[in-house]
Amino acid sequence: MSDVSLTSIMVFHFDAAIQIMEEILTHELVNPEELYEILDYKEKASDSIQEERLWKMFKSFLVRANRLSADVIPFPPELRGPDVIKE
């Protein structure tokens, strides 16, 4: 298989993943908090920094789209406002 074929396959799958995530967010097809937990697990279970960054990028789609409740958005407790219950 040539380098061009591998590159094409990679780009196709990245495009597909992005389109699927946009559909999920646009049409609210899944519970965003559950999806965030799965993506977080995949990020932590990554075998490389590149894979970790990819999962982190998909988590950022949820954060930027404001699809998560305040207690799921990954801000450290010291940066949260006074209306958030701190443990």
VOPANU-875534 format. One record per residue: residue number from 1; x, y, z of N, C-alpha, C in turn; residue in one letter. Coordinates in pm, 1 decimal. Each point is the difference from the previous one (the first is absolute). Last residue first. Layout:
! VOPANU-875534
<node><k>NUM</k><n_u>X</n_u><n_v>Y</n_v><n_w>Z</n_w><ca_u>X</ca_u><ca_v>Y</ca_v><ca_w>Z</ca_w><c_u>X</c_u><c_v>Y</c_v><c_w>Z</c_w><r>A</r></node>
...
***
This chain:
! VOPANU-875534
<node><k>87</k><n_u>-1591.2</n_u><n_v>1948.7</n_v><n_w>4747.7</n_w><ca_u>9.8</ca_u><ca_v>-112.9</ca_v><ca_w>93.4</ca_w><c_u>120.9</c_u><c_v>12.0</c_v><c_w>87.1</c_w><r>E</r></node>
<node><k>86</k><n_u>-336.3</n_u><n_v>376.1</n_v><n_w>-252.7</n_w><ca_u>134.4</ca_u><ca_v>-57.5</ca_v><ca_w>1.8</ca_w><c_u>4.7</c_u><c_v>-109.0</c_v><c_w>105.8</c_w><r>K</r></node>
<node><k>85</k><n_u>-396.1</n_u><n_v>256.6</n_v><n_w>-316.7</n_w><ca_u>30.6</ca_u><ca_v>-63.9</ca_v><ca_w>128.0</ca_w><c_u>137.3</c_u><c_v>-64.1</c_v><c_w>-9.8</c_w><r>I</r></node>
<node><k>84</k><n_u>-175.2</n_u><n_v>438.6</n_v><n_w>-273.3</n_w><ca_u>30.4</ca_u><ca_v>-141.4</ca_v><ca_w>-15.7</ca_w><c_u>37.1</c_u><c_v>-58.6</c_v><c_w>136.4</c_w><r>V</r></node>
<node><k>83</k><n_u>-87.5</n_u><n_v>468.6</n_v><n_w>-84.1</n_w><ca_u>-124.9</ca_u><ca_v>-73.5</ca_v><ca_w>-5.6</ca_w><c_u>20.6</c_u><c_v>-150.1</c_v><c_w>-14.7</c_w><r>D</r></node>
<node><k>82</k><n_u>355.4</n_u><n_v>341.9</n_v><n_w>1.7</n_w><ca_u>-51.2</ca_u><ca_v>-32.6</ca_v><ca_w>133.7</ca_w><c_u>-130.3</c_u><c_v>-78.8</c_v><c_w>-1.0</c_w><r>P</r></node>
<node><k>81</k><n_u>351.0</n_u><n_v>-49.2</n_v><n_w>-416.7</n_w><ca_u>-66.2</ca_u><ca_v>110.1</ca_v><ca_w>71.4</ca_w><c_u>-56.1</c_u><c_v>-45.4</c_v><c_w>132.5</c_w><r>G</r></node>
<node><k>80</k><n_u>445.0</n_u><n_v>-220.1</n_v><n_w>-241.2</n_w><ca_u>-146.8</ca_u><ca_v>-0.5</ca_v><ca_w>-8.2</ca_w><c_u>-57.9</c_u><c_v>113.0</c_v><c_w>83.3</c_w><r>R</r></node>
<node><k>79</k><n_u>470.6</n_u><n_v>-129.7</n_v><n_w>-31.0</n_w><ca_u>-43.0</ca_u><ca_v>92.0</ca_v><ca_w>-105.1</ca_w><c_u>-152.2</c_u><c_v>9.3</c_v><c_w>-11.5</c_w><r>L</r></node>
<node><k>78</k><n_u>229.6</n_u><n_v>-297.3</n_v><n_w>306.7</n_w><ca_u>37.5</ca_u><ca_v>136.7</ca_v><ca_w>37.7</ca_w><c_u>-41.8</c_u><c_v>103.0</c_v><c_w>-105.0</c_w><r>E</r></node>
<node><k>77</k><n_u>-66.5</n_u><n_v>-479.5</n_v><n_w>-67.2</n_w><ca_u>-90.5</ca_u><ca_v>60.3</ca_v><ca_w>98.7</ca_w><c_u>33.1</c_u><c_v>144.9</c_v><c_w>34.1</c_w><r>P</r></node>
<node><k>76</k><n_u>128.7</n_u><n_v>-190.6</n_v><n_w>-486.7</n_w><ca_u>41.0</ca_u><ca_v>-30.3</ca_v><ca_w>136.6</ca_w><c_u>-91.0</c_u><c_v>72.4</c_v><c_w>99.6</c_w><r>P</r></node>
<node><k>75</k><n_u>-183.1</n_u><n_v>-150.2</n_v><n_w>-479.4</n_w><ca_u>71.2</ca_u><ca_v>111.5</ca_v><ca_w>61.0</ca_w><c_u>41.5</c_u><c_v>-40.1</c_v><c_w>140.4</c_w><r>F</r></node>
<node><k>74</k><n_u>-250.2</n_u><n_v>-244.7</n_v><n_w>-411.3</n_w><ca_u>120.9</ca_u><ca_v>-30.1</ca_v><ca_w>77.2</ca_w><c_u>78.0</c_u><c_v>122.0</c_v><c_w>48.5</c_w><r>P</r></node>
<node><k>73</k><n_u>-541.4</n_u><n_v>-128.2</n_v><n_w>-82.7</n_w><ca_u>104.0</ca_u><ca_v>75.1</ca_v><ca_w>-69.5</ca_w><c_u>126.5</c_u><c_v>-3.3</c_v><c_w>84.5</c_w><r>I</r></node>
<node><k>72</k><n_u>-401.7</n_u><n_v>-182.3</n_v><n_w>167.0</n_w><ca_u>73.4</ca_u><ca_v>-90.5</ca_v><ca_w>-88.1</ca_w><c_u>113.9</c_u><c_v>71.9</c_v><c_w>-71.3</c_w><r>V</r></node>
<node><k>71</k><n_u>-325.3</n_u><n_v>210.1</n_v><n_w>295.4</n_w><ca_u>84.3</ca_u><ca_v>-89.1</ca_v><ca_w>79.3</ca_w><c_u>78.5</c_u><c_v>-99.5</c_v><c_w>-85.0</c_w><r>D</r></node>
<node><k>70</k><n_u>-311.0</n_u><n_v>321.4</n_v><n_w>-191.1</n_w><ca_u>115.1</ca_u><ca_v>67.6</ca_v><ca_w>60.8</ca_w><c_u>90.3</c_u><c_v>-95.0</c_v><c_w>77.5</c_w><r>A</r></node>
<node><k>69</k><n_u>-279.2</n_u><n_v>-195.8</n_v><n_w>-413.6</n_w><ca_u>-38.2</ca_u><ca_v>74.1</ca_v><ca_w>119.5</ca_w><c_u>126.7</c_u><c_v>51.7</c_v><c_w>67.9</c_w><r>S</r></node>
<node><k>68</k><n_u>-17.2</n_u><n_v>-76.7</n_v><n_w>-534.3</n_w><ca_u>24.9</ca_u><ca_v>-66.9</ca_v><ca_w>127.3</ca_w><c_u>-50.3</c_u><c_v>84.7</c_v><c_w>115.5</c_w><r>L</r></node>
<node><k>67</k><n_u>12.0</n_u><n_v>117.3</n_v><n_w>-476.5</n_w><ca_u>-89.9</ca_u><ca_v>-114.3</ca_v><ca_w>12.7</ca_w><c_u>13.8</c_u><c_v>-70.4</c_v><c_w>135.2</c_w><r>R</r></node>
<node><k>66</k><n_u>215.5</n_u><n_v>400.8</n_v><n_w>-267.1</n_w><ca_u>-79.8</ca_u><ca_v>18.6</ca_v><ca_w>121.8</ca_w><c_u>-101.6</c_u><c_v>-111.6</c_v><c_w>18.6</c_w><r>N</r></node>
<node><k>65</k><n_u>358.6</n_u><n_v>51.9</n_v><n_w>-336.5</n_w><ca_u>-140.3</ca_u><ca_v>4.3</ca_v><ca_w>-42.1</ca_w><c_u>-94.0</c_u><c_v>19.9</c_v><c_w>119.1</c_w><r>A</r></node>
<node><k>64</k><n_u>472.6</n_u><n_v>-47.6</n_v><n_w>61.0</n_w><ca_u>-24.1</ca_u><ca_v>121.2</ca_v><ca_w>-78.5</ca_w><c_u>-144.5</c_u><c_v>13.8</c_v><c_w>-44.7</c_w><r>R</r></node>
<node><k>63</k><n_u>131.1</n_u><n_v>-393.8</n_v><n_w>232.7</n_w><ca_u>16.5</ca_u><ca_v>116.6</ca_v><ca_w>87.2</ca_w><c_u>-34.1</c_u><c_v>126.7</c_v><c_w>-76.0</c_w><r>V</r></node>
<node><k>62</k><n_u>3.8</n_u><n_v>-405.5</n_v><n_w>-237.7</n_w><ca_u>-111.5</ca_u><ca_v>3.9</ca_v><ca_w>94.3</ca_w><c_u>6.2</c_u><c_v>123.8</c_v><c_w>88.0</c_w><r>L</r></node>
<node><k>61</k><n_u>355.4</n_u><n_v>-81.9</n_v><n_w>-299.3</n_w><ca_u>-121.7</ca_u><ca_v>27.8</ca_v><ca_w>-76.4</ca_w><c_u>-118.3</c_u><c_v>15.5</c_v><c_w>95.7</c_w><r>F</r></node>
<node><k>60</k><n_u>414.7</n_u><n_v>-143.3</n_v><n_w>172.6</n_w><ca_u>-12.0</ca_u><ca_v>145.8</ca_v><ca_w>-10.3</ca_w><c_u>-120.9</c_u><c_v>40.5</c_v><c_w>-85.5</c_w><r>S</r></node>
<node><k>59</k><n_u>123.3</n_u><n_v>-457.9</n_v><n_w>44.6</n_w><ca_u>-60.6</ca_u><ca_v>50.1</ca_v><ca_w>123.6</ca_w><c_u>-22.2</c_u><c_v>150.9</c_v><c_w>-9.5</c_w><r>K</r></node>
<node><k>58</k><n_u>231.4</n_u><n_v>-199.5</n_v><n_w>-349.1</n_w><ca_u>-141.8</ca_u><ca_v>-32.6</ca_v><ca_w>-7.6</ca_w><c_u>-72.4</c_u><c_v>42.4</c_v><c_w>127.8</c_w><r>F</r></node>
<node><k>57</k><n_u>464.9</n_u><n_v>56.2</n_v><n_w>-12.0</n_w><ca_u>-62.6</ca_u><ca_v>90.2</ca_v><ca_w>-96.3</ca_w><c_u>-149.3</c_u><c_v>-27.9</c_v><c_w>-9.7</c_w><r>M</r></node>
<node><k>56</k><n_u>264.2</n_u><n_v>-288.7</n_v><n_w>258.0</n_w><ca_u>-18.9</ca_u><ca_v>128.6</ca_v><ca_w>68.4</ca_w><c_u>-69.7</c_u><c_v>100.1</c_v><c_w>-92.4</c_w><r>K</r></node>
<node><k>55</k><n_u>130.5</n_u><n_v>-412.9</n_v><n_w>-178.9</n_w><ca_u>-115.6</ca_u><ca_v>-16.2</ca_v><ca_w>88.2</ca_w><c_u>-30.4</c_u><c_v>130.7</c_v><c_w>74.1</c_w><r>W</r></node>
<node><k>54</k><n_u>386.2</n_u><n_v>1.5</n_v><n_w>-265.6</n_w><ca_u>-117.5</ca_u><ca_v>-18.2</ca_v><ca_w>-84.9</ca_w><c_u>-126.5</c_u><c_v>-13.3</c_v><c_w>84.6</c_w><r>L</r></node>
<node><k>53</k><n_u>422.0</n_u><n_v>17.5</n_v><n_w>212.5</n_w><ca_u>-42.7</ca_u><ca_v>131.5</ca_v><ca_w>-49.8</ca_w><c_u>-124.2</c_u><c_v>-9.9</c_v><c_w>-87.9</c_w><r>R</r></node>
<node><k>52</k><n_u>200.0</n_u><n_v>-401.2</n_v><n_w>154.4</n_w><ca_u>-54.6</ca_u><ca_v>75.7</ca_v><ca_w>113.0</ca_w><c_u>-53.3</c_u><c_v>135.2</c_v><c_w>-45.7</c_w><r>E</r></node>
<node><k>51</k><n_u>233.4</n_u><n_v>-261.2</n_v><n_w>-310.8</n_w><ca_u>-133.0</ca_u><ca_v>-55.1</ca_v><ca_w>25.3</ca_w><c_u>-68.3</c_u><c_v>75.6</c_v><c_w>113.5</c_w><r>E</r></node>
<node><k>50</k><n_u>441.5</n_u><n_v>116.2</n_v><n_w>-90.3</n_w><ca_u>-83.3</ca_u><ca_v>36.5</ca_v><ca_w>-114.4</ca_w><c_u>-142.8</c_u><c_v>-49.6</c_v><c_w>20.0</c_w><r>Q</r></node>
<node><k>49</k><n_u>335.6</n_u><n_v>-119.0</n_v><n_w>308.8</n_w><ca_u>-41.8</ca_u><ca_v>138.6</ca_v><ca_w>19.8</ca_w><c_u>-90.2</c_u><c_v>44.6</c_v><c_w>-114.6</c_w><r>I</r></node>
<node><k>48</k><n_u>6.6</n_u><n_v>-520.0</n_v><n_w>123.1</n_w><ca_u>93.6</ca_u><ca_v>99.9</ca_v><ca_w>-50.8</ca_w><c_u>-54.9</c_u><c_v>139.3</c_v><c_w>25.9</c_w><r>S</r></node>
<node><k>47</k><n_u>-232.0</n_u><n_v>-398.4</n_v><n_w>127.2</n_w><ca_u>134.9</ca_u><ca_v>-55.6</ca_v><ca_w>-4.6</ca_w><c_u>103.5</c_u><c_v>99.5</c_v><c_w>-50.3</c_w><r>D</r></node>
<node><k>46</k><n_u>-503.2</n_u><n_v>51.1</n_v><n_w>278.2</n_w><ca_u>75.9</ca_u><ca_v>14.8</ca_v><ca_w>-124.1</ca_w><c_u>140.6</c_u><c_v>-56.5</c_v><c_w>12.5</c_w><r>S</r></node>
<node><k>45</k><n_u>-381.7</n_u><n_v>51.6</n_v><n_w>325.1</n_w><ca_u>49.6</ca_u><ca_v>-132.4</ca_v><ca_w>-38.7</ca_w><c_u>85.7</c_u><c_v>4.0</c_v><c_w>-126.7</c_w><r>A</r></node>
<node><k>44</k><n_u>-215.6</n_u><n_v>392.2</n_v><n_w>178.9</n_w><ca_u>87.9</ca_u><ca_v>-50.7</ca_v><ca_w>106.0</ca_w><c_u>61.2</c_u><c_v>-135.4</c_v><c_w>-35.0</c_w><r>K</r></node>
<node><k>43</k><n_u>-316.6</n_u><n_v>194.9</n_v><n_w>-297.6</n_w><ca_u>116.6</ca_u><ca_v>87.5</ca_v><ca_w>10.1</ca_w><c_u>100.3</c_u><c_v>-55.0</c_v><c_w>101.2</c_w><r>E</r></node>
<node><k>42</k><n_u>-415.0</n_u><n_v>-215.7</n_v><n_w>-40.5</n_w><ca_u>86.5</ca_u><ca_v>-28.7</ca_v><ca_w>-114.7</ca_w><c_u>126.5</c_u><c_v>85.7</c_v><c_w>3.1</c_w><r>K</r></node>
<node><k>41</k><n_u>-326.8</n_u><n_v>85.1</n_v><n_w>327.3</n_w><ca_u>60.3</ca_u><ca_v>-131.5</ca_v><ca_w>21.4</ca_w><c_u>97.1</c_u><c_v>-33.5</c_v><c_w>-112.7</c_w><r>Y</r></node>
<node><k>40</k><n_u>-254.1</n_u><n_v>387.0</n_v><n_w>-49.3</n_w><ca_u>98.9</ca_u><ca_v>19.0</ca_v><ca_w>105.9</ca_w><c_u>72.6</c_u><c_v>-131.4</c_v><c_w>29.4</c_w><r>D</r></node>
<node><k>39</k><n_u>-362.5</n_u><n_v>-7.7</n_v><n_w>-297.3</n_w><ca_u>115.5</ca_u><ca_v>64.8</ca_v><ca_w>-62.9</ca_w><c_u>112.1</c_u><c_v>22.7</c_v><c_w>101.2</c_w><r>L</r></node>
<node><k>38</k><n_u>-404.1</n_u><n_v>-173.7</n_v><n_w>164.5</n_w><ca_u>63.8</ca_u><ca_v>-97.9</ca_v><ca_w>-90.1</ca_w><c_u>124.6</c_u><c_v>60.4</c_v><c_w>-63.8</c_w><r>I</r></node>
<node><k>37</k><n_u>-264.2</n_u><n_v>285.4</n_v><n_w>265.6</n_w><ca_u>65.2</ca_u><ca_v>-102.5</ca_v><ca_w>83.5</ca_w><c_u>73.3</c_u><c_v>-102.5</c_v><c_w>-85.3</c_w><r>E</r></node>
<node><k>36</k><n_u>-262.8</n_u><n_v>324.4</n_v><n_w>-220.5</n_w><ca_u>119.9</ca_u><ca_v>61.1</ca_v><ca_w>58.5</ca_w><c_u>76.2</c_u><c_v>-102.8</c_v><c_w>84.2</c_w><r>Y</r></node>
<node><k>35</k><n_u>-416.4</n_u><n_v>-127.7</n_v><n_w>-170.4</n_w><ca_u>99.2</ca_u><ca_v>6.3</ca_v><ca_w>-107.4</ca_w><c_u>130.7</c_u><c_v>58.7</c_v><c_w>52.9</c_w><r>L</r></node>
<node><k>34</k><n_u>-363.2</n_u><n_v>0.7</n_v><n_w>291.4</n_w><ca_u>49.6</ca_u><ca_v>-136.7</ca_v><ca_w>-20.7</ca_w><c_u>106.8</c_u><c_v>-3.0</c_v><c_w>-108.0</c_w><r>E</r></node>
<node><k>33</k><n_u>-213.5</n_u><n_v>407.2</n_v><n_w>72.0</n_w><ca_u>81.7</ca_u><ca_v>-32.7</ca_v><ca_w>117.0</ca_w><c_u>55.9</c_u><c_v>-141.0</c_v><c_w>-10.1</c_w><r>E</r></node>
<node><k>32</k><n_u>-303.3</n_u><n_v>164.2</n_v><n_w>-334.5</n_w><ca_u>134.0</ca_u><ca_v>58.0</ca_v><ca_w>-9.8</ca_w><c_u>89.7</c_u><c_v>-32.9</c_v><c_w>118.6</c_w><r>P</r></node>
<node><k>31</k><n_u>-399.5</n_u><n_v>-289.1</n_v><n_w>-232.7</n_w><ca_u>17.2</ca_u><ca_v>75.5</ca_v><ca_w>124.3</ca_w><c_u>142.3</c_u><c_v>56.2</c_v><c_w>0.7</c_w><r>N</r></node>
<node><k>30</k><n_u>-221.5</n_u><n_v>-84.4</n_v><n_w>-477.9</n_w><ca_u>46.3</ca_u><ca_v>-77.0</ca_v><ca_w>115.1</ca_w><c_u>7.0</c_u><c_v>91.4</c_v><c_w>121.8</c_w><r>V</r></node>
<node><k>29</k><n_u>-161.7</n_u><n_v>167.8</n_v><n_w>-415.9</n_w><ca_u>-24.5</ca_u><ca_v>-142.6</ca_v><ca_w>-21.2</ca_w><c_u>43.7</c_u><c_v>-88.3</c_v><c_w>115.7</c_w><r>L</r></node>
<node><k>28</k><n_u>-63.9</n_u><n_v>511.8</n_v><n_w>-158.6</n_w><ca_u>-5.8</ca_u><ca_v>-54.8</ca_v><ca_w>135.9</ca_w><c_u>-32.2</c_u><c_v>-149.4</c_v><c_w>-2.1</c_w><r>E</r></node>
<node><k>27</k><n_u>87.9</n_u><n_v>313.2</n_v><n_w>-376.4</n_w><ca_u>-128.9</ca_u><ca_v>-67.2</ca_v><ca_w>15.8</ca_w><c_u>-17.0</c_u><c_v>-66.3</c_v><c_w>136.4</c_w><r>H</r></node>
<node><k>26</k><n_u>400.2</n_u><n_v>250.3</n_v><n_w>-123.2</n_w><ca_u>-109.5</ca_u><ca_v>74.7</ca_v><ca_w>-61.6</ca_w><c_u>-135.7</c_u><c_v>-60.3</c_v><c_w>34.4</c_w><r>T</r></node>
<node><k>25</k><n_u>402.6</n_u><n_v>-219.2</n_v><n_w>141.2</n_w><ca_u>-22.1</ca_u><ca_v>125.4</ca_v><ca_w>71.1</ca_w><c_u>-120.5</c_u><c_v>76.2</c_v><c_w>-54.1</c_w><r>L</r></node>
<node><k>24</k><n_u>131.7</n_u><n_v>-401.8</n_v><n_w>-213.1</n_w><ca_u>-35.4</ca_u><ca_v>-30.9</ca_v><ca_w>139.1</ca_w><c_u>-34.0</c_u><c_v>128.2</c_v><c_w>74.7</c_w><r>I</r></node>
<node><k>23</k><n_u>170.7</n_u><n_v>44.2</n_v><n_w>-432.0</n_w><ca_u>-138.1</ca_u><ca_v>-50.2</ca_v><ca_w>-2.9</ca_w><c_u>-48.9</c_u><c_v>-30.5</c_v><c_w>141.4</c_w><r>E</r></node>
<node><k>22</k><n_u>450.0</n_u><n_v>122.7</n_v><n_w>-49.9</n_w><ca_u>-86.9</ca_u><ca_v>114.9</ca_v><ca_w>-27.8</ca_w><c_u>-146.8</c_u><c_v>-41.3</c_v><c_w>-3.7</c_w><r>E</r></node>
<node><k>21</k><n_u>322.0</n_u><n_v>-339.6</n_v><n_w>44.7</n_w><ca_u>-6.3</ca_u><ca_v>79.5</ca_v><ca_w>122.5</ca_w><c_u>-89.8</c_u><c_v>121.7</c_v><c_w>-20.1</c_w><r>M</r></node>
<node><k>20</k><n_u>84.9</n_u><n_v>-263.9</n_v><n_w>-375.5</n_w><ca_u>-84.1</ca_u><ca_v>-73.5</ca_v><ca_w>94.9</ca_w><c_u>-14.3</c_u><c_v>79.4</c_v><c_w>129.1</c_w><r>I</r></node>
<node><k>19</k><n_u>292.8</n_u><n_v>169.3</n_v><n_w>-324.4</n_w><ca_u>-139.0</ca_u><ca_v>11.7</ca_v><ca_w>-44.7</ca_w><c_u>-95.1</c_u><c_v>-70.7</c_v><c_w>96.4</c_w><r>Q</r></node>
<node><k>18</k><n_u>462.3</n_u><n_v>-44.7</n_v><n_w>76.7</n_w><ca_u>-42.2</ca_u><ca_v>138.2</ca_v><ca_w>25.4</ca_w><c_u>-146.0</c_u><c_v>18.6</c_v><c_w>-39.5</c_w><r>I</r></node>
<node><k>17</k><n_u>199.4</n_u><n_v>-413.0</n_v><n_w>-99.3</n_w><ca_u>-12.7</ca_u><ca_v>16.6</ca_v><ca_w>145.3</ca_w><c_u>-49.5</c_u><c_v>140.3</c_v><c_w>35.7</c_w><r>A</r></node>
<node><k>16</k><n_u>98.9</n_u><n_v>-92.5</n_v><n_w>-453.4</n_w><ca_u>-119.7</ca_u><ca_v>-72.3</ca_v><ca_w>43.4</ca_w><c_u>-21.9</c_u><c_v>18.0</c_v><c_w>150.4</c_w><r>A</r></node>
<node><k>15</k><n_u>394.1</n_u><n_v>178.5</n_v><n_w>-186.3</n_w><ca_u>-118.3</ca_u><ca_v>73.5</ca_v><ca_w>-47.5</ca_w><c_u>-128.6</c_u><c_v>-65.7</c_v><c_w>50.0</c_w><r>D</r></node>
<node><k>14</k><n_u>397.7</n_u><n_v>-228.7</n_v><n_w>84.1</n_w><ca_u>-7.8</ca_u><ca_v>121.5</ca_v><ca_w>82.3</ca_w><c_u>-121.6</c_u><c_v>82.8</c_v><c_w>-39.0</c_w><r>F</r></node>
<node><k>13</k><n_u>92.0</n_u><n_v>-377.0</n_v><n_w>-262.3</n_w><ca_u>-49.5</ca_u><ca_v>-37.6</ca_v><ca_w>132.4</ca_w><c_u>-7.5</c_u><c_v>119.1</c_v><c_w>96.0</c_w><r>H</r></node>
<node><k>12</k><n_u>178.3</n_u><n_v>68.0</n_v><n_w>-436.5</n_w><ca_u>-139.8</ca_u><ca_v>-42.9</ca_v><ca_w>-9.9</ca_w><c_u>-56.9</c_u><c_v>-31.6</c_v><c_w>137.7</c_w><r>F</r></node>
<node><k>11</k><n_u>460.2</n_u><n_v>92.5</n_v><n_w>-34.7</n_w><ca_u>-80.6</ca_u><ca_v>121.7</ca_v><ca_w>-13.7</ca_w><c_u>-148.6</c_u><c_v>-35.1</c_v><c_w>-7.2</c_w><r>V</r></node>
<node><k>10</k><n_u>302.2</n_u><n_v>-361.2</n_v><n_w>7.3</n_w><ca_u>5.0</ca_u><ca_v>73.3</ca_v><ca_w>125.7</ca_w><c_u>-90.1</c_u><c_v>122.8</c_v><c_w>-5.9</c_w><r>M</r></node>
<node><k>9</k><n_u>56.8</n_u><n_v>-247.3</n_v><n_w>-395.0</n_w><ca_u>-79.0</ca_u><ca_v>-76.9</ca_v><ca_w>97.2</ca_w><c_u>-5.6</c_u><c_v>75.0</c_v><c_w>133.0</c_w><r>I</r></node>
<node><k>8</k><n_u>278.1</n_u><n_v>178.5</n_v><n_w>-332.3</n_w><ca_u>-141.0</ca_u><ca_v>14.5</ca_v><ca_w>-36.9</ca_w><c_u>-91.3</c_u><c_v>-71.8</c_v><c_w>99.7</c_w><r>S</r></node>
<node><k>7</k><n_u>464.2</n_u><n_v>-54.2</n_v><n_w>46.0</n_w><ca_u>-39.2</ca_u><ca_v>136.5</ca_v><ca_w>35.1</ca_w><c_u>-147.6</c_u><c_v>22.3</c_v><c_w>-30.1</c_w><r>T</r></node>
<node><k>6</k><n_u>186.8</n_u><n_v>-404.5</n_v><n_w>-136.2</n_w><ca_u>-7.9</ca_u><ca_v>6.0</ca_v><ca_w>146.0</ca_w><c_u>-44.4</c_u><c_v>138.2</c_v><c_w>47.5</c_w><r>L</r></node>
<node><k>5</k><n_u>78.7</n_u><n_v>-53.4</n_v><n_w>-459.4</n_w><ca_u>-116.3</ca_u><ca_v>-78.2</ca_v><ca_w>41.0</ca_w><c_u>-17.2</c_u><c_v>4.4</c_v><c_w>150.8</c_w><r>S</r></node>
<node><k>4</k><n_u>382.1</n_u><n_v>198.9</n_v><n_w>-184.1</n_w><ca_u>-117.9</ca_u><ca_v>79.2</ca_v><ca_w>-34.5</ca_w><c_u>-126.3</c_u><c_v>-73.7</c_v><c_w>44.5</c_w><r>V</r></node>
<node><k>3</k><n_u>415.9</n_u><n_v>-215.9</n_v><n_w>41.6</n_w><ca_u>-16.7</ca_u><ca_v>103.4</ca_v><ca_w>102.3</ca_w><c_u>-124.3</c_u><c_v>83.3</c_v><c_w>-26.0</c_w><r>D</r></node>
<node><k>2</k><n_u>-7.9</n_u><n_v>-497.6</n_v><n_w>-196.4</n_w><ca_u>83.5</ca_u><ca_v>119.2</ca_v><ca_w>-11.2</ca_w><c_u>-27.7</c_u><c_v>97.1</c_v><c_w>114.1</c_w><r>S</r></node>
<node><k>1</k><n_u>-26.9</n_u><n_v>-552.8</n_v><n_w>-21.1</n_w><ca_u>-85.5</ca_u><ca_v>118.2</ca_v><ca_w>0.0</ca_w><c_u>89.3</c_u><c_v>123.4</c_v><c_w>0.0</c_w><r>M</r></node>
***
